[in-house]
């Protein structure tokens, strides 16, 4: 048993354990002897059961309150990749827009989750700010919120904030909608060839021929290209498997070597158009790609990422080798190959 003092208090305080439970509090006494006697008497009563042991009830946090703790853990964790952290952050944001946000975490069950409607604000592309308009989340966004919620509730169980894990179904990942067929590709490249820069044309060609992620193509560096072997090295990406070599097709080798005059760097393959760029390289072709689609009479909802879906679908159809296609595309899990 320990008797101690606290600043700015005339009373002595006790600190002891009974049956593995810690008890601390004021003795209401000012002298060491009287405080020890009061604390000993109280401890004996707890042991004999002549006094009721009062346990403080910890209020159950709402999901929104627990989300703050979850994000603190996620940001401090050294096991999460930047992409995973970004994924959880946006998932928490979507959860914050839902009715689940104000529900205590011990009252959340599978039925409530399945009935929850996930929405998000429409973003003004010019100002990059949320508007007053709200829309229902598409399947991918809804599943992002649900997957984040599953991890959050798992952590709540691990940290003893929940007595048992909450299990609920998320559903199958939707199929990849749309492809950039050879006919569509020809139209897009034709329209991009007359655009103010050839960067977009080369990016689309590279996306179509390698199946790489747009971010991987934007970040390609000259020193990572082996012209004689016709290979391009991707040093990092969304997963550990993203670190890989990409094979260059005949037209890629011809067009890219002409673009950079066979230079071995160092430097970006697709440098930014302005010096104000924070990353130093091109990071989007959305505007030029959409303009090309509209001019060519194509669906304006087509996006550059469809090139990756097209590559995966065609490769799976022609080779039937899941492992080889997964390795070429830099997927870290076979589950990612299911949509193809």
N, C-alpha and C positions, 0 to 999 in steps of 0.2 A: 504494500500500500504506500502511496506517495501523497504527502501533504505539501502543497505549494501555494505560492502567492501570485496574484495577478496585479499588474500596474493599475493604479487609481482605484483599488478596491481594498477596504479595510478587513475583509474576511479571508479566511483560509479556504483552499479548495482541495478536494480529494480526487484520487485517480487509482482505481483498482479493477480487478477482473473477477467475475463470478460465473462459473460454468462456461468459460470461454468468451463471455460478453463483457465489454468494457463499460465501466460506469465512471462518469466524471460530473462534478458539480460543486456547489458551494456548501460549506459546513455551517454557514451562518455564525461562525465563531471567529474571534479575533486572536486567540492565543493558540500556540502550538498544541498544548496539552488538551485543551477543550475541543479543538478541531479533530485531534486524533481519536478522542473518545466518541465524538459524534459520528465520525466516519466509520469507526469500528462497529458501533451499535447498528448503524444502517446496513453495513455489510452482513452482520450476523442475522438481521431480520430477512435480508434477501436470501441467505442460505437456508434458513428454516422455513421460508415461505410465509412468514407472518406479515409481510408487506408485499403488495402487488408490484410486480416489475412493470414499469411503464416503458413501453417502446414507442418511439416516435414514428409516426406514419409519414413516409416520404410521398409527397404528392406525385401522381403519375403525370409525366409531361405529355403535352400534345405532340402530334407528329411534327408540327412546325418547330416546336421547341427542341425536340430531339434532333431535328435536322441540323441545328446549329452545332450540337455536339458531334454529330456524324461528320460534318464538313471539317470541323477542327481536326478530327482523327484523320480524315482523308488527306488533308493538306500537310499534316505532320508525318504521315506514313511514308516510308522509303521503299515500300513494296509496290506502290501504284505508279503506273506510267503516267506521263502528262496527259495522254489521250484518255486514259481511264478516269483520271481526276476531272478532266473537262466533261466527260460523259456523265459522271455522277453530279457535277455541279448543275448541268442543264436539267438532269432528271429531277433533282431537288427543286429546281425552279418550276418545273411543270407540276410537281406535287403541290407546291405552294399555291398554285392557281386553282387547285381542286378543293372539293368539300372535305377531303381527308385531312387537310392541314390543321383544322381545329379539333380533330377527334383525338382523345387520349389514346396512346398507343396500345393499351391493354384492351381497348374496345374495337380494335381493327381486326376483322376476320375476312375470310375468303369471299363471302357473299358481298360484304360492303365494298371490297376492292373491285369485284366484277361489275358492280352497279355504278361505280364511280365514272363520271364523265371527265375526261381530261381535255382542257382547252388551252389555247395560247393566244397572245395578242399578235395582231398583224404588224409587221415591222415596215416602216416607211424606208424604202431603199435609198432615197436621197439623203435623209437625215439620220438613218440608222437608229431611229428611235421608235418605241412602241406607239401604236395609234390606239384610238378608242375602240377599234373593231376587234372582235374576238372570233376565233374559228375553232371547230373541233379538231383535235390532234389526229393526224393520220396514223395508220397502224405503226409505223416505225417510231414516231414520237411517243405514242401511247405505250409501246413496249419498252421504250427507254425509261419512262417514268416507272413502269411496273418492275423492271429489272433493278432499278435504283432502290425502289421501295423494298424489294426482296432482300437486298444486301443490308439496308437500314434495319429491317426487322430482325435479320440474322444477328447483326451487331447488338441490337437491343437485348436479345436473348443471351448473347455471349457476355454482355456487361451486367446481367442480372436485372435489367429494367423490365424484362418480360419473363413470365414463368416458363413459357414454351414457345417454340418457333411457330410462326403462322405460315401455313402452306397454301399456295394458290397457283392456279394455272395461268400462264402467260399467252400461250398459243403459238402456232407455227409462224416462223419467219415468212413474210410474204414473198412470192416469186418476184424475180427481177422483171419489171415492166419495161418493155421497149428495147429495141436494139438499133444500133447504127449499122444498117445493112450496107453492102457495097454501093448500092444506088444512092442511098442517103449520104454516105460518105463522099461520093463524087460530087454531089450538089453542094455540100458544106465546104469542101475544099475549093471548089470552083468559086464560090462566093467569097471565101476568105482570101483567095489569091489576089483579089482586087482591094483588100482592106489596107489600111495605112501602114501596117507592119506585118511582116511575114511570121512573127513569133507564133501567133495563134494558129496559123496553117501548120507549122512544124509541130506544135504541141498536139494538135488533133491527130496528125499522122503518127506521132510517137505513141500516143494513147492507143490508137487502133492497132498498131503493130506489136506492142509489148504487153498490153493489159495492165500497165502500171497505174497506180493511183495518181490523180492529177498533182497532188502535193509532191510526189516523188519525181514527177517529170519537171515540175517548176524548179525543184531544187537540184537538178543535175549539174555537175561540175565538169569542166573540161579535163581536169587531171584524173577523173574517174573513167575516162573513155579510152579503151584500147582499140585504136583504129585498125591495126593489122588483124586482130582477132575478132573484130566486129562485136565488141561487148561493152556494156555500160554497167558500172558498179553502183548499187544503191546501198549506201553505208548505214542507213537507219530509216525507220518508218513507223507505222502504226503498231506493229508487233515485232518480236524478236526475229520472226521468220522473214520480215521485210528486208533484212540485210541479205542481198543476193546479187547475182550477175544477170543482166538482161541481154538477150541476143538481139543484134540489129539486123533488120531485113535489108535486102539490097537497096530499096529506095531510101530507107533510113540512113544507111551508110552514105549514099550519094548526096542526099539533101543536107544532112547535118554537117558533112565534111565541107560542102560548099558554103554553108551558112557561117561556119567558124574558120574556114580556110585551113582545116586540118590542124588547128592549134591544139597543143597539149596543155594549155593553161599555165598557171592556175587562173581560175575565174569561173563565173557562172556561164552555163550554156545558154540560158535565157535571162540575161541581165534585165533589171528593172528599167523602165523607160525614163524615170526621173530619179534624181539624187535624193529625193525626200523619202524613198522607200526605206522602211526599217529593216527589211530582211536582205535587200540588195538584189533580189531576183524577182522575176515575174511571179505573181501569186494568184492570178485569176485571168480567165479568158471569157468569163460569163457574158459580158456585154457584146463582144465581137461575135461570139458563138450564136447568141440569140439573134443578133442582126442578120447573120448569115442564114439562119433558119427561116426568118421572116422573108428575106429577099428571095430565098429559093422556094418559097411556098410550102415549107415544112411546118410541122407542129412546133410552135414556139416553146413548148414545154420540154423539148428535148434538151438534155444537159450533157456536158462532156463526160461525166462519170459513166454514162451508158456505154462508152467505148470499152470500159473494163468489163462490164456485164457481157457485152458482145464477144469479147475475146474469150472469156471463161466459157460461155455457152458453145462457141464454135470449137474451141480446143477439146472440150469434153465430148462433143459429138464426133470429132474426127479421130481422137486418140482413145477415149474410154479409160484413160489412165488418170485416176483421181489424184494420186500422189504427185505425179509429174506436173499436172496443172496447178495443184495447190502450191507446189514449190515455185513454179514460174510466177505465180501471182502474189507470192509472199503471204499466203494465209497461214495463220498459226494453229488452226483447228480444222479437222475434217467437217465439223458442223457448218463451217462457213461455206463449204462447197455444196451443201444441199440444194440451194436455189438454182444451181446450174445443172 
